[in-house]
Amino acid sequence: MPPATVFAYAEGGTYSVHVEHPLGRLLIQSSAGYVKGALAGYPADVVLLGIGALGRSDAQYKDEYFAEVVEAVGARRVIPIHYDDFLLPLAGPLRANPLLFDDVTSSLDCLLARAERSERLAFHMLREWTRVVLFPERGPDAKASDAAPARLDVRARRTDTPITVRRGR
């Protein structure tokens, strides 16, 4: 099946993109929304966790969001995304959304506290324009090219419209 077009992604919901690769599994949670139980059966080693506007939510919602996304997939590593000020150019360092729109510090503090209480979860911040090894536990010299050829399985899920993209090799 060919990759989905941009028009296949309807607005009004939160998408979770699950990527399976020979080196590990990745979940990209694009924004700070969730549907209870929607990620059951999608284990991931790493979660790129959207935290945009999460700072405007109460502590109970933040805890539920963390449980329904990070804990539900059994992640060992969480990396926050989607918190930067989209009105600034990407040429300089990333800056958090202004407090008027979001309390990024509150979101990060909550995530850090959850990670510190866990014995198995690592918390990392991305640096702009820097390569990131998503699956370091596979060995420092592990490269995607070292893995045996395998199908890359990417699934984008919305609450009411599952979209699956598969590319054979």
QUIGIBEL-V867391 format. One record per backbone hydrogen bond with DSSP energy under -1.0 kcal/mol. CO is the residue of the C=O (numbers start at 0). NH is the residue of the N-H. E is the energy in kcal/mol with one decimal. If there is no record, write none. Layout:
BEGIN
co=(CO;CO)
nh=(NH;NH)
e=(E;E)
END
This chain:
BEGIN
co=(4;5;14;15;16;17;18;19;20;23;24;24;25;26;27;28;30;34;36;38;44;44;45;46;47;48;50;52;53;57;58;59;60;61;62;63;64;65;66;68;69;72;75;76;77;78;80;82;84;94;97;97;102;103;104;105;106;107;108;109;110;111;112;121;126;134;135;138;142;143;151;152;153;154;155;156;162;164;166)
nh=(7;8;29;156;27;154;25;152;23;20;44;45;18;47;16;49;32;37;39;41;75;76;26;78;28;80;53;55;56;61;62;63;64;65;66;67;68;70;71;72;74;43;121;46;123;48;50;96;87;84;100;101;106;107;108;109;110;111;112;113;114;115;116;77;129;137;138;141;145;146;166;19;164;17;162;15;155;153;151)
e=(-1.6;-1.1;-1.5;-2.7;-3.1;-2.6;-2.7;-1.2;-1.3;-1.9;-2.0;-1.8;-3.2;-3.0;-2.5;-2.4;-1.9;-2.4;-1.4;-1.8;-2.6;-1.4;-2.5;-2.9;-2.8;-2.6;-1.9;-1.2;-2.1;-2.1;-2.4;-2.5;-3.0;-2.3;-2.4;-2.9;-1.5;-2.0;-1.2;-1.2;-1.8;-2.2;-2.6;-2.3;-2.3;-2.1;-2.5;-2.2;-1.3;-3.1;-2.0;-2.0;-1.6;-2.8;-2.7;-2.0;-2.3;-2.9;-2.3;-2.1;-2.5;-2.6;-1.4;-2.5;-1.3;-1.6;-2.1;-1.3;-1.3;-1.1;-1.5;-2.3;-2.7;-3.2;-2.9;-1.8;-2.6;-2.1;-1.4)
END
